[in-house]
Amino acid sequence: MASPGTFFEPQKLDASKLEIQRNPNPSKLIPPEGLRFGRYMTDHMLQVQWTLERGWQTPRILPYQKISLDPTACVFHYGFECFEGLKAYKDAEGRLRLFRPHMNMDRFKESAARVALPSFESEELIKLIAKFVRVEERKKGYSLYLRPVLVGTSGGLGVTCPTSALLYLVASPVGAYYGDRTNAISLEATNGSIATRAWPGGAGRHKVGGNYAPCVPPEKSAQMQGYQQCLWLFGEDDSITEAGSMNIFVAFGVPGSKRFQLVTPPLNGVILPGVTRDCILKLAIEKLMPLGWLISERKVTMSELVAASDAGEIYRVFGTGTAAIITPVESIRWGHRVIKCGPQGNNHGDPDEDLAQLLKGWIEDRQCGVEEHEWSVIVDEVER
C-alpha cells in the first residue's frame, strides 16, 4: 500500500477492468409499437468515476438505479454536464451493431472539453458501450438508444474546474419518435426577438445541457399554437439554424430546370454537427449527385424559403437526428405566413420516391447491415 503523499499517475479509462452486476429482476419487453422515445429504460446502467488525482476508476455495469450527489455538486449549480446519443441495432443475422460510434465519441470529447470535464480514450469507451449492449441484448425489431452522460460531481460553491466527475450510460428501447414515423410535423419559426438558441462563440455546437433547457419555454409556446417544434433562426436576416433538437435540410427546385438541390446550414459554430446530418450529406453526394442533384452547405434565410414557396420551388423540408433519423416537415409558420413544405404544388414534378423516406431507407440499410458499410460497427468485433 502506498504511503500518504505518494504520487499516483492518473489512470486511463480501461474497459478490461469492467465489472458486471446483473439485475436480478429483469423487466418485461414492451412491444415495439408501444414504445415512445425515452419513456422506458433498460435494466442496467454503466458507471465510471473520475477524480483529478486518480483518473478513471473501475468501470461497472450495475442494475439501473438512482445516483447520489452532493447538493453543491458543480453540475447542479454551474452546468458542468454534457452528453451524447447513439443507437444500437440487431441485424437480420442476429448480430448487434453500433452506428458511427467513433463520430459520437469525438463529439462527446469536444463537448467535455468545452465545459472543463475530463477526456477519455474513445476506443475504451466504445468497448464499454459494446459490452453494455451485449448485457442489454434485445430481440430483433428493437433499436436501443444509448445516452452516455458526463457530469461534474465535485462539491463547493466556487466556480472552478471539476475535480471529480461521473460518466454514466443509460439506454432506452425505442420505436417511433413522433408517434407514427411517417407523420410530418409543423414548425414555428422563432427569431431573436423571442429567443436565441445559440450564437457565435457560444456552446451551440456542443451537446451540453445549457443548450436545451432555455429552449423549452418557446417550444411550449409553439406547441400551444399547434406546432411540434421551433425552427430556430439567427441574425437580422432570419437565417435558418436548427429545428428543435434536429438539423434541418431543404430540397429546392433549381430555377429554370427540372433539377433539385439539397441544402443544409453550414457548420459555423451555431448548430450541432449532427451524426445523421453528416450521413445525409455523404449519402446525398454518393447517391443523389450522380442523378443531377446539387448538394450544398450554405446559409438559408426565411425570405429565400418564402420566395421558393411562392415560386413552387420547394420539394421537401425535413429534420434529422439520432432519435427520429428523418422527420418530414409539413409546414412552417413565420409571422403571419404559413409556408407549405411538402412536394405538392412544386413546378418540377416529384422524383420517383419521397426524398425523406428514400434517405431514411438508405440510412437504415446501413444501420442494420442490409448494406455492409464502415458506419455500422459489429459489437462482436469491438469486444475482441
C-alpha positions as CSV (number, residue, x, y, z in Angstrom):
1,M,0.0,0.0,0.0
2,A,1.3,3.4,-0.9
3,S,2.2,5.8,1.9
4,P,0.4,9.1,2.3
5,G,1.7,11.7,-0.1
6,T,2.8,9.1,-2.7
7,F,2.1,10.4,-6.3
8,F,-0.4,8.3,-8.2
9,E,-0.3,8.7,-12.0
10,P,-4.0,9.3,-13.1
11,Q,-5.4,6.1,-14.6
12,K,-6.7,6.0,-18.2
13,L,-10.1,4.6,-19.0
14,D,-9.7,0.8,-19.2
15,A,-12.5,-1.4,-20.5
16,S,-10.6,-4.5,-19.5
17,K,-11.3,-3.8,-15.8
18,L,-15.1,-3.8,-16.3
19,E,-17.1,-5.4,-13.5
20,I,-20.7,-6.5,-14.2
21,Q,-23.5,-7.0,-11.7
22,R,-26.7,-8.2,-13.5
23,N,-30.1,-7.0,-12.4
24,P,-31.8,-10.0,-10.6
25,N,-35.3,-8.7,-11.6
26,P,-35.2,-8.0,-15.4
27,S,-38.2,-6.2,-16.8
28,K,-40.6,-7.5,-19.4
29,L,-40.1,-6.4,-23.0
30,I,-42.6,-3.9,-24.2
31,P,-44.0,-4.4,-27.8
32,P,-42.2,-2.0,-30.2
33,E,-45.4,-0.4,-31.2
34,G,-46.0,0.6,-27.6
35,L,-42.7,2.4,-27.2
36,R,-42.2,6.2,-27.1
37,F,-38.8,7.8,-27.1
38,G,-37.1,7.9,-23.7
39,R,-40.1,6.7,-21.7
40,Y,-38.7,3.3,-20.7
41,M,-35.1,2.5,-19.6
42,T,-33.4,-0.8,-19.7
43,D,-32.4,-2.9,-16.7
44,H,-28.8,-1.7,-16.3
45,M,-26.5,1.3,-16.4
46,L,-22.8,1.8,-16.8
47,Q,-20.9,4.0,-14.3
48,V,-17.3,5.1,-14.2
49,Q,-16.0,7.5,-11.5
50,W,-13.1,10.0,-12.2
51,T,-11.0,12.1,-9.9
52,L,-8.3,14.6,-10.7
53,E,-5.8,12.6,-8.5
54,R,-6.7,9.1,-9.5
55,G,-8.1,9.5,-13.0
56,W,-10.6,6.9,-14.3
57,Q,-11.6,4.2,-11.8
58,T,-13.1,0.8,-12.3
59,P,-16.0,0.7,-14.9
60,R,-19.1,-1.0,-13.6
61,I,-22.3,-2.2,-15.2
62,L,-24.9,-2.2,-12.5
63,P,-28.7,-2.5,-12.1
64,Y,-30.4,0.7,-13.2
65,Q,-30.5,2.9,-10.0
66,K,-30.6,6.4,-8.7
67,I,-27.4,8.5,-8.4
68,S,-26.4,10.2,-5.2
69,L,-24.6,13.5,-5.4
70,D,-23.6,16.3,-3.0
71,P,-26.1,19.2,-3.0
72,T,-23.3,21.5,-4.0
73,A,-22.1,19.3,-6.9
74,C,-21.0,21.7,-9.7
75,V,-23.3,20.0,-12.2
76,F,-26.3,21.4,-10.3
77,H,-25.0,25.0,-9.9
78,Y,-22.9,25.7,-12.9
79,G,-23.9,23.2,-15.6
80,F,-20.8,21.1,-15.8
81,E,-22.5,18.5,-17.9
82,C,-22.5,17.0,-21.4
83,F,-24.0,14.0,-23.2
84,E,-24.3,12.0,-26.4
85,G,-26.9,10.0,-28.2
86,L,-26.3,7.0,-30.4
87,K,-28.0,3.7,-31.3
88,A,-27.5,0.0,-31.3
89,Y,-29.3,-2.3,-33.7
90,K,-29.7,-6.1,-34.3
91,D,-29.3,-7.2,-37.9
92,A,-31.1,-10.0,-39.8
93,E,-28.5,-12.5,-38.7
94,G,-28.9,-11.6,-35.0
95,R,-25.6,-9.6,-34.8
96,L,-25.6,-6.5,-32.6
97,R,-24.3,-3.3,-34.3
98,L,-23.4,0.3,-33.2
99,F,-23.8,3.1,-35.7
100,R,-20.9,5.5,-36.2
101,P,-19.8,5.3,-32.5
102,H,-16.4,6.9,-33.3
103,M,-18.0,10.1,-34.5
104,N,-20.2,10.2,-31.4
105,M,-17.1,9.8,-29.2
106,D,-15.2,12.6,-31.0
107,R,-18.2,14.9,-30.4
108,F,-18.6,13.8,-26.8
109,K,-14.9,14.6,-26.1
110,E,-15.3,18.0,-27.7
111,S,-18.3,18.8,-25.6
112,A,-16.5,17.6,-22.4
113,A,-13.5,19.9,-23.2
114,R,-15.9,22.9,-23.8
115,V,-17.2,22.6,-20.2
116,A,-13.9,21.6,-18.5
117,L,-14.8,17.9,-17.9
118,P,-12.2,15.1,-18.3
119,S,-11.3,13.4,-21.5
120,F,-11.2,9.7,-22.1
121,E,-9.9,7.1,-24.6
122,S,-12.6,6.8,-27.3
123,E,-11.8,3.1,-28.1
124,E,-12.1,2.1,-24.5
125,L,-15.5,3.8,-24.1
126,I,-16.7,2.2,-27.3
127,K,-15.6,-1.2,-25.9
128,L,-17.6,-0.5,-22.7
129,I,-20.6,0.5,-24.7
130,A,-20.3,-2.7,-26.7
131,K,-20.2,-4.8,-23.6
132,F,-23.2,-2.8,-22.2
133,V,-25.2,-3.5,-25.4
134,R,-24.3,-7.2,-25.1
135,V,-25.7,-7.2,-21.5
136,E,-28.9,-5.4,-22.7
137,E,-29.3,-7.5,-25.8
138,R,-32.8,-7.2,-27.2
139,K,-35.0,-9.1,-29.7
140,K,-35.0,-8.3,-33.4
141,G,-37.3,-5.3,-34.1
142,Y,-36.0,-3.1,-31.4
143,S,-33.3,-0.4,-31.6
144,L,-31.6,0.7,-28.5
145,Y,-31.0,4.4,-27.9
146,L,-27.8,4.9,-25.9
147,R,-27.3,8.0,-23.7
148,P,-23.7,8.5,-22.4
149,V,-23.6,11.4,-19.9
150,L,-20.6,13.1,-18.1
151,V,-21.2,15.3,-15.1
152,G,-19.0,17.2,-12.7
153,T,-19.6,15.9,-9.1
154,S,-17.1,17.9,-7.0
155,G,-18.8,20.0,-4.3
156,G,-18.5,23.6,-3.2
157,L,-19.9,26.9,-4.4
158,G,-16.8,28.2,-6.2
159,V,-16.8,28.3,-10.0
160,T,-13.7,26.1,-10.8
161,C,-12.9,23.2,-12.9
162,P,-14.4,19.9,-11.6
163,T,-12.0,17.7,-9.6
164,S,-14.3,14.7,-9.7
165,A,-16.8,13.5,-12.3
166,L,-19.1,10.7,-13.2
167,L,-19.5,9.1,-16.6
168,Y,-22.6,7.0,-16.9
169,L,-24.6,5.4,-19.6
170,V,-28.3,4.6,-19.7
171,A,-30.3,3.1,-22.6
172,S,-33.9,3.1,-23.9
173,P,-35.5,0.7,-26.3
174,V,-37.1,2.8,-28.9
175,G,-39.8,2.7,-31.5
176,A,-41.2,5.9,-33.2
177,Y,-40.1,9.3,-32.0
178,Y,-43.2,11.4,-33.0
179,G,-45.7,8.6,-32.8
180,D,-46.1,7.3,-36.3
181,R,-42.8,7.7,-38.0
182,T,-44.4,8.6,-41.3
183,N,-46.2,11.7,-39.9
184,A,-44.8,15.1,-40.8
185,I,-44.5,17.8,-38.2
186,S,-45.2,21.6,-38.2
187,L,-42.7,24.2,-37.0
188,E,-42.9,27.7,-35.7
189,A,-40.1,30.0,-36.9
190,T,-38.5,31.6,-33.8
191,N,-36.1,34.6,-34.1
192,G,-34.0,36.6,-31.7
193,S,-37.0,38.8,-30.7
194,I,-38.4,35.8,-28.9
195,A,-35.3,33.6,-28.1
196,T,-31.9,32.7,-29.5
197,R,-30.8,29.1,-29.3
198,A,-27.1,29.7,-29.9
199,W,-24.7,32.4,-31.0
200,P,-21.1,32.6,-32.5
201,G,-18.5,31.8,-29.9
202,G,-21.1,30.1,-27.6
203,A,-21.6,26.4,-27.0
204,G,-24.3,25.8,-29.6
205,R,-22.2,23.2,-31.4
206,H,-21.8,21.0,-28.3
207,K,-24.2,18.7,-26.6
208,V,-24.3,20.4,-23.2
209,G,-27.5,20.7,-21.1
210,G,-27.4,24.5,-21.1
211,N,-28.3,24.5,-24.8
212,Y,-31.6,22.7,-24.2
213,A,-33.4,24.0,-21.0
214,P,-33.8,27.6,-22.2
215,C,-35.4,26.4,-25.4
216,V,-38.2,24.6,-23.7
217,P,-40.4,27.7,-22.9
218,P,-40.5,28.9,-26.5
219,E,-41.2,25.4,-27.6
220,K,-44.1,25.0,-25.2
221,S,-45.5,28.3,-26.5
222,A,-45.2,26.9,-30.1
223,Q,-46.9,23.7,-29.1
224,M,-49.8,25.6,-27.6
225,Q,-50.3,27.1,-31.1
226,G,-50.3,23.6,-32.6
227,Y,-46.7,23.4,-33.7
228,Q,-44.5,20.5,-32.6
229,Q,-41.1,22.3,-32.5
230,C,-39.4,25.7,-33.0
231,L,-37.4,26.4,-36.1
232,W,-34.6,28.4,-34.6
233,L,-33.5,31.5,-36.6
234,F,-30.4,33.7,-36.2
235,G,-29.4,37.2,-37.2
236,E,-31.3,40.1,-38.7
237,D,-31.9,38.2,-41.9
238,D,-33.6,35.3,-40.0
239,S,-31.1,32.6,-41.1
240,I,-32.3,29.0,-40.5
241,T,-30.2,27.1,-38.0
242,E,-31.9,24.1,-36.4
243,A,-35.4,22.7,-35.9
244,G,-36.0,21.8,-32.3
245,S,-33.2,19.4,-31.5
246,M,-32.7,18.4,-35.1
247,N,-30.6,19.6,-38.0
248,I,-32.6,20.9,-40.9
249,F,-32.5,20.2,-44.7
250,V,-34.4,21.9,-47.6
251,A,-34.8,20.4,-51.0
252,F,-35.4,23.2,-53.6
253,G,-36.0,23.1,-57.3
254,V,-33.3,24.6,-59.4
255,P,-35.0,27.6,-61.2
256,G,-35.2,27.1,-65.0
257,S,-34.6,23.4,-64.9
258,K,-36.1,20.1,-63.6
259,R,-33.2,19.5,-61.3
260,F,-33.2,19.7,-57.5
261,Q,-30.8,20.9,-54.9
262,L,-30.4,19.7,-51.3
263,V,-29.3,22.4,-48.8
264,T,-28.4,22.5,-45.1
265,P,-27.0,25.3,-43.0
266,P,-23.2,25.2,-42.6
267,L,-21.3,24.2,-39.5
268,N,-20.5,27.8,-38.4
269,G,-20.4,27.1,-34.6
270,V,-24.1,27.9,-34.1
271,I,-25.5,24.5,-35.0
272,L,-24.8,21.0,-33.8
273,P,-22.6,18.8,-36.1
274,G,-25.2,16.0,-36.2
275,V,-24.2,12.5,-37.0
276,T,-27.3,11.9,-39.0
277,R,-26.7,15.3,-40.8
278,D,-23.3,14.0,-41.8
279,C,-24.8,10.7,-43.0
280,I,-27.4,12.6,-45.2
281,L,-24.7,14.8,-46.8
282,K,-22.5,11.8,-47.6
283,L,-25.4,9.7,-48.9
284,A,-26.7,12.6,-51.0
285,I,-23.3,13.2,-52.6
286,E,-22.9,9.4,-53.2
287,K,-26.4,8.6,-54.4
288,L,-28.2,11.8,-55.5
289,M,-25.4,13.8,-57.0
290,P,-24.9,11.3,-59.9
291,L,-28.7,11.8,-60.6
292,G,-28.1,15.5,-61.2
293,W,-28.9,16.8,-57.7
294,L,-26.9,19.8,-56.3
295,I,-25.7,19.3,-52.7
296,S,-24.5,22.2,-50.6
297,E,-24.0,23.5,-47.1
298,R,-24.9,27.2,-47.1
299,K,-27.0,29.9,-45.5
300,V,-30.7,29.6,-46.0
301,T,-32.9,32.5,-44.9
302,M,-36.7,32.6,-44.3
303,S,-37.0,35.1,-47.1
304,E,-35.5,32.6,-49.5
305,L,-37.8,29.9,-48.3
306,V,-40.8,32.1,-48.8
307,A,-39.7,33.1,-52.3
308,A,-39.1,29.4,-53.2
309,S,-42.6,28.5,-51.8
310,D,-44.2,31.3,-53.8
311,A,-42.4,30.1,-56.9
312,G,-43.4,26.5,-56.3
313,E,-39.8,25.5,-55.9
314,I,-39.9,23.7,-52.5
315,Y,-39.9,19.9,-52.8
316,R,-39.2,18.8,-49.2
317,V,-38.1,20.1,-45.8
318,F,-37.0,17.6,-43.2
319,G,-35.2,17.4,-39.9
320,T,-32.5,14.9,-38.9
321,G,-31.3,13.4,-35.7
322,T,-30.3,10.2,-34.0
323,A,-33.7,9.6,-32.3
324,A,-36.1,10.2,-35.2
325,I,-33.5,9.7,-38.0
326,I,-35.5,11.8,-40.5
327,T,-38.7,13.7,-39.8
328,P,-40.5,15.4,-42.7
329,V,-41.8,19.0,-42.1
330,E,-45.3,19.7,-43.3
331,S,-45.4,23.5,-42.7
332,I,-43.6,26.4,-41.1
333,R,-45.2,29.4,-39.6
334,W,-43.2,32.6,-39.9
335,G,-45.1,35.6,-38.5
336,H,-48.4,35.7,-40.2
337,R,-47.3,33.4,-43.1
338,V,-47.6,29.6,-43.2
339,I,-45.2,28.0,-45.6
340,K,-46.2,24.6,-47.0
341,C,-43.1,22.4,-47.2
342,G,-44.4,19.2,-48.9
343,P,-44.0,18.1,-52.5
344,Q,-47.4,19.2,-53.6
345,G,-47.6,22.3,-55.7
346,N,-44.0,22.4,-56.9
347,N,-43.2,23.2,-60.5
348,H,-40.9,20.2,-61.1
349,G,-42.9,17.1,-60.7
350,D,-41.9,14.7,-57.9
351,P,-38.9,12.3,-58.0
352,D,-39.8,8.6,-58.1
353,E,-39.9,8.4,-54.3
354,D,-40.4,10.7,-51.4
355,L,-36.9,12.1,-50.6
356,A,-37.2,11.9,-46.8
357,Q,-38.3,8.2,-46.9
358,L,-35.7,7.4,-49.6
359,L,-32.8,8.8,-47.5
360,K,-34.2,7.2,-44.3
361,G,-34.3,3.9,-46.0
362,W,-30.6,4.3,-47.1
363,I,-29.5,5.1,-43.6
364,E,-31.5,2.2,-42.1
365,D,-30.0,-0.2,-44.6
366,R,-26.5,0.7,-43.3
367,Q,-27.6,0.8,-39.7
368,C,-29.0,-2.7,-39.8
369,G,-26.4,-4.3,-42.0
370,V,-28.6,-4.7,-45.1
371,E,-25.8,-2.8,-46.9
372,E,-22.5,-3.5,-45.3
373,H,-20.7,-0.3,-44.6
374,E,-18.0,1.1,-42.2
375,W,-20.6,3.2,-40.4
376,S,-22.1,0.0,-38.9
377,V,-19.7,-1.5,-36.3
378,I,-20.4,-5.1,-35.3
379,V,-20.3,-5.4,-31.5
380,D,-18.5,-8.8,-31.6
381,E,-15.6,-7.2,-33.4
382,V,-15.4,-4.3,-30.9
383,E,-15.2,-6.7,-28.0
384,R,-12.3,-8.7,-29.3
